[in-house]
């Protein structure tokens, strides 16, 4: 209600629609969806994933690879997901500053 219908649609588009599936299926769905999603949704998703990756990178500097123990899947799966997102975001708009920063943070993290 506070931000209106347009913002709600962007957030909905950048969110997983069904959390009942396996982690792998949900992440694969997200990757595939972002290949054709409206660009505004892509940018919201990229900003969200950038925030997550930056938080993980900050924690990684303190805790090392133990940071990945807090997730439902190990480092290798997280790497697959985040590097797959980088590829999609680059495919959609490699020149956008969010995309460039996300790619840089993911490279440093993994």
N, C-alpha and C positions, 0 to 999 in steps of 0.2 A: 504494500500500500504506500509505503514511504517514497519509493523511487519510481513507481509507475509500471505500466504494462510493458513498455519497450525494454526497460532494464530487466524486468522479470524474464522476458523472452531470451535475452542475451545470457543471463545466468543459467536458465534452463537449458539452453543450447550448449553451454560449456560444461554441463553436469552430466554424470552418468544417468541414463534414463531408468535402468533396472539394476539394482544392486544384488539381485538374487543369484546371478550367474557367477561362475568362477572368476577369480581375479584375472586370469589370462584372457578369458572371453570378454570381460568388461573392458580391459585395456585395448584389446584388438579392435573392439567396436569403436572405442574412442579414436584410435588411430585412423581407422577407415572413415569414420564420420567426418573427421577434420579435413580430409582430402577434398570434400565437396561442400563443407559447411559455409554459410555466409561469412564474409571476411570479418565482420564485427564480432562474430562468435569466435573465430580463429584468434583474433587479437585478445579477447577476454580470456580464452583458454591459455594462450601463450603467457599472458600476464600472471595468471594463477599458477601455472607450472613454473614460471620463472621465480615467483616468490617461494614456492616449495623447494626448488633446487637451490636457491640462495640460502635458505634456512638449513638445508642439509649440508651445504658446503661449509657454512659457518660452524655447524656442529661437528663436521668431519675434521676440521682443524683442531678441535679439542679432543674428540673421542676416537678419531681414526675410523676404521671400518666397522667398529662397534655401533656406529650410528645406524647401520642398516639392520641391526637386530630388532629395532623397534617397528619394523614394517612386516607386513604379512608375507612378503616374498624376499628372498636373499638379494644380495648386491647384484648378482648376475642378471636376475630378472628385472631389477630396477634399472640397470644399465640398458637392457634391451628396450624397456619402455621409454625411457628418456631419450635415448639416441634415435628411436623410431619417431618420437615427437619432433626432434630436431629436423629430421629428414622431411617430415610433412610440412613443418613451418617454413623451412627453406624452399620447398616446392611451391608453397603458396605465395610467399613474398620474402625472398632472401634479403632485400634491402631494408626492411623495416628494422628500426633500432631494437625493438623488443626481441625480434627473432635473432638478431646478431648477438645480443646480450645473453639470451637463453642458450644459444649454441656455445658461447664462450664458457658460461657457468657449467654446463653439462660436461664439456671437455675437461675442465678443471676437476670436477667432482669424480669423474670416472677415469 
